[in-house]
Amino acid sequence: MRQILPADVSVSAADVAAKKSSGGISSELKTLFREEDDMRKKEVSVIIPVHNTDLGMFSNCIRSLKNQEIGFENIELVVVLHNCNAETVTGVRDILAPSDSVVIAELNNESHSPSSPRNHGIDLATGDYLTFLDADDMLTPECLRLSLEYIKEAGADLCHFRKKIQMEQEGKITFNELVLWDQTQEMTAISIDALDHRMYFVGAWGMSTGKLFRRQLLVDNNLRFDESIKFAEDYHFMLCVFGKVRSICLAPQLIGYIYFVNGNSLVQTTKITEELLLDYVAGFQKVFDKGIENHIWMNDTMGSIMLIILNWMYACTDLTDEGRQKVRAYMEPYIRSLEPVKPSKLYPAGKSYRMNAYLSRYILDEETELETFIARDDEGIGQTFIDRQKDALSGVMGHGIHSDYSRHYGFDRITTIEEYDRRLPVSDYNLYCPMIELTIQMGERGIFTDNEISAYALVYGKEPEPERIPMTEPAIVPYVHALRKSLGTSKTFPVSEALPFKASHLTMDFKYTNSVYGVILKAYIAEAESFGCGYATFTTPKEYLFPEKEQDMRLMRLVWALKERDVESIFAPDPESLCSCLKDLARNWEGVCGKIEETDRERADELRALFLSGKKPALREIWPSVRKVVCWNATDDRALDDIKPWFSDVSFSRGYYADAYALYGEICGDSGEVELDADYVFYEFVQLSGNAEKAVCTAADISEGEVYKLLVSNLSGLYRYDTGMSVKCVHTDGQKVVVKGYGGEIGE
């Protein structure tokens, strides 16, 4: 392990850094540093400042470096022990085994921010590239490999990758690094002159972590952290950097940095005094002035920091009138220079209101007139199938007009279906997966839809892990309406429940994740509870419809249903669940009756008599009030052959055909054919002839008897999405399109 310590040279580490930066190093020391630099030369240096960090967290940090795909032996690790106690110094040395890849330096001074040790780390680093990593954070395994690939491919001075917030305890509220750049691309190289400031310099862009720098840029321009700034020193440093860079590369899909939020951060633990507040404000002035000096659009950054100042003013218990006037004098020129902030995913209406109005109201004691944004009214629905499809496509695009997808593919310039087809690619889960991961792990919004994602529906296929398909509230509405139509106000026996919900509490995503049936059922019950009437009631108690953990519900589901004599309908989301339930009843009726007997002996005896009669009882014998069985997705009679005798005396409704991508439409009678719903989903068809694919066409150009691959565009932001289904066009007449599954996807 190469250690730059007082024991190795005759000057302190701080003196070494000062002399290196000033050029005042003797020829002997220059030779020593050059020789040591050559010995430990690596492509990338990782600088970690340490100040009495929890050693368990530091171990995780180092483990993340040892797990880097480029290999730990190819990394120069520069650890600066800043004003550390003896326990931390010893612990860090114990964790870091001797290695030529590791440099440890002790730095003791009067500084109380990470600026000083980061500067010292820059002086000691030798890699062609460098990045900063806090001692209680981590890098993902692919971080350095991909960021190095990107920055070299782009020939850039800086690579900006994504930072994921990981919380110490569930429920803690924190920020996240949401961005407005185009997140549909793996990497984008941008000349600094072509950088869209209003898209980049927003949110938490100014953190020095989550970035890979070309080291020579920092060396040649003597770019260092200003150690006099006590808060937002990162932003000042990055503004200095942006004054010198020629080009940058953005890696929106590379989640490379894991930022661990604990209870020991500066903002959470520091008591704000008037003296400290004024010191912070003076530092913020330096940040603002540096941005203005380098011709960077500072509107968002100034507004965000001023809101922090406003919060600190409320938290400052000893703030005097004189102190308040000083803050006002400091901030007034910048507040008056702010442009009104329009609502976006970073600043929804409430936040933009605060930024536009609170600063003037509570710092300048002035009222601000707010701009009002009025949503466009929906247009009418067409009459023919293709007219309704045009309206459906307009609605789909309208719900994503401000999204990254829209900006990338130019939704505002699409006026025809032909232009939509020309501009947008056919997509699948491989295309969407990186963007979905950003919403799940980063809490991102606005990538492919303007609407908030309400839930994720799990789709199981050939891969071991299910697809997680995003569903927004507008997209869920048609499913809920279809379920209302299927069930009416009946007392209903649901033959299955939702999957257990497991929130990933260590990410920013807390959205409901379930089967598509679970997502629909939850939305249906939430709507029923809001309106109070006009909805079905279920035999299974609500808490068991949405179980918290895996458990075998088959027996209890039957117990709850059979205890009720007045069940009016039976609902199944698919034929498999209906068959499984009725077969369970045939096998387990004795156990079910035994459980019912514990609370209702009369009902148990009644059911026993039915099952002991020597013939399989019909559903109406079990439930005298039952009138119908509703089974969605029942397009193939063969799946129902074994259980048809059960419901010979009640009506059987095949309901709707639906999956996570779309509610396609109602199933026509006993044919298993589906009449496509034209109003909420836009359909496209790829004609199949053997193994060859032909051009994509719309419903206006399909022919009866031909087989097509089905693409959908929906209100959840799936555009031209390959559903994996093949369908045969059974009927088309301008007013409706009827299809039947081909190859088993919908039924044959």
C-alpha positions, 0 to 999 in steps of 0.5 A: 500500500503506497501511503502519502503520510508524514512518515514518508516525507518530511512535510505534512500532507497539507504542506505537500498539497499546497506546494504541489498546487503552487509549484513550490516543490523541490526537484527531489520531491518532484522526482519522488512524486513522479516516480510514485505516480508512475508506479501506481498509475491507473486509468481512474482515480476514486477520491473518498474523503473520510471524517469519522464515518461509520466503519460498517458503511465504509466497508460497504463503500469499499466492497462496491469498489472491489465489485467494479466490473473493471477490476479493483486492481485497475482503480486508484483509490485515494482515501483522505482521512480528514480530522479523524479520531484514532478509532477511524484511522485504525479502522480504515487501515484495517479495512483497506488491505495493503495494495499498490492501488490504495493511497491513504493520506491524513489531513488535519486542519480547521476545515469542516466540509468535504471541500478540503479533503476532496481538494487534497485527493485531487492533488494526490490522484494520478488517473486519467479520470477521477470521480468522487465517492462519499465514504458512506455511499456506493457505486454500482458494479457497472458504474466505472466500466460504462462511464469510462466507455461513454466519456472516451467514446464521446471524447468528453471532459465530463460524464454525468451518470445517475444517482439513486437515493437509498434510505436508511429507514422506511418512510424517510422523505428526501430528494432525488436527482430527477432530470429533464434530459432525454432519458430514452438514450443510453448516452448522449454527447453534447458540446458545451455550446449546444447544451440546453441550459434550461434542461440541464441546470435544474434539480440536483445537477450540481452535486460533484458525486455521480460524475466522472471528470477528465483529471487533466481538465481540473489540473490545467485549470486549477479547478478546486473546491472553495473551502470558504463555502460551507454549504452547496460547495459542490455547486460552486465547484461544478459551476467552475468546471462548466466554465472550462469544459468543452463537451460533456456526455450524459448517461441517463440510464446508468444508475451508477451512484447509490447515495445513502441517506442517514440521520447524520447529514449536515442539513438534518443534524446542524442547528441553524443559528443566525451566524451560520445562516448568514455564512451560508447565504454569503456562500450562496452568493458566490455560487450565484455569481459564479454561475452568472459569470460563466453565463449559465442559466441559474434560474432554477438553481437560485430559486431552489437554494432560496427555498432552502434559505427560507426554510432555514429562516423558519428553523432559525430560533435566534434570527433577529430583525437585523439578521432578516434584513441582511438576508433580504439585502443579500438575496433581493437582487437574485429574487428579482432576477428570477423568471416565473417557474412553470410547472414540470415533473420537477416542480408540480403546481404546488412547488412552482407556486412556492418558488414563484410566490413564497420568496417574494412574500416571505423574504421581500414582503411582497405579493407576486401575481401567479400565472395560471395554466389551463388544460386543453379540453378533450375533443369529441369521439369519432364515429367510424373505427378509424376515426375513433382510433385517430382520437385514441392516438391523439389522447395517447400522445396528449398524455405524453406531450411533455415527456422525454419520449415526446421531446425525442420523437417530436410529438408536437410535429406529428399530425398524421398516423403515417407521421407517427409510424415514421417517427417512432420505432416499434418497441418492446420491453427491452427498449422500455426496461432501462426507462422503467428502472429509472422510475422504479429505482430513482422515482423518475417521472415524465420519461414516457408519460406525463401522468404519474405511474399508479402501479406496475403490472407483472407480466410473466414470460420466458425470462425468470424475472417478470416484466413490470409494466407501468400503468397510469390512472387514465389507463386503469380507468377502462379496466375498472369500468369493464369490471363494473359492467361485468359485476353490476351491484351483485354480491360476488365470489372472487375466485382469486385474490391479488398477489402479495404486495412487497414494496421495495422500501430501499428505493424511491419507488413505493408504487403498487406492484401486482398482477394486472388483476390485482392492480384493477381490483385495487383501483375498483375497490378504491373507487367503490369506497369513494362513491359508496354505491353502485359497485359489487361487494365481495365475499372475501374480506378486503384484507385478504383480497390484498394479502401482505404475505404469501399464504395458501388462500384456497381453503379460506376463500371457499369458506368465506364464499360458501358461508354466504347463501346469497352470492349472486355472481362468481368472478374469475380473471381467467379460466385457469383460476376458475378451474382451479377454484372449482376443482379445489371445492370438489376435492376439499368440500369436507374440510370447508364444511368443517371450517364453516361448522365452527360458526354456522352448523346449519349452513355446514349441514346443508352443504354436506347434504349436497355433496353427499347426494352422489352427484356434483351439485350445480352452482345454483344448488350451492348458492340459490341466488347465483345468476352468472359466472363471469370469466375474463379472458375465456376465449378457448372452450377447451380450458373450461371442459372439465368444469362446465357441469358446475354452471350448467344452470347459470349464465356464463359471461366471457367478459373482456380480454385484457392484459397489462398492455391493454383492455382489448375489448369484449369477447363475443358470445361463445366464439372466443372472438374479441371485438377491439375497443377503439377508444382507449388504445391505438392498434397497429398490425404487422402482417405475418406470412410464414416467418417473414414480417411485412410493413406495419399497418393500421385497422384501416388496412387489415384484411379478413382472414390474414394473421397479424402481430399486434402492436399497441399504444396506450395511456400508460406511455407504451408506444407501438409496443409489441404485445407478443400476440398474433391475431387473425382478423375475423371481421372488419367493416369500418365500424368494428374490428373483430379478431381471434387469437392465432397460435394460442395467445388469445385462443384458437 
